[in-house]
Amino acid sequence: MPPKIVEMDAFTLIGIEARTSNSNSGRAVISEQWERFFKGGISDRIPNKQDASIYALYTDYARNRDGEYSLVIGARASDAALAPAGMVKKSVPKGKYAVLASAKGPVAKVVPEAWKQVWNLEDSSGLGGPRAYRADFEVYGPLSRDPNHAEVDLYVGIR
């Protein structure tokens, strides 16, 4: 099934940031960030949250999916909110996004599989446009509360 294409307004995200890539060591950095997010009670420290979802933002791409990028795990916050010490504030740009839902299952399995689907669609020009490589994000909403039976929405920026 082709992804749904949506136009989104810009929004603000506050969370913790790490620089990584899609290499094997990159997967370890991503796991460490998630562990830091939950063990550090980061969500509870984010001011002026706009909803209860957790966001994982991929931004500041060096070039494309093979290069480095920044990962910010956090929450949507008001534009006026200030990032607490040790956190960053990022603006997710207005634009067109291809939206895909992961399969339902263990989050550590279904999210990487969903990204493989994104890359396959990208390679076959099936995303609805070329990737913008400005910002992509995952939304961990109500359907992802149980990490063993999660469904996560992926928003992939396209031109």
Secondary structure, DSSP 8 states (H G I E B T S, - for coil): ---EEEEE--EEEEEEEEEE-SSHHHHHHHHHHHHHHHHTTHHHH-SSBSSS-EEEEEE--SSSTTS-EEEEEEEEE-TT----TT-EEEEE--EEEEEEE--SB-HHHHHHHHHHHHHHHHHTT-SSS-EEEEEEEEEE-GGGSSTTSB--EEEEEE-
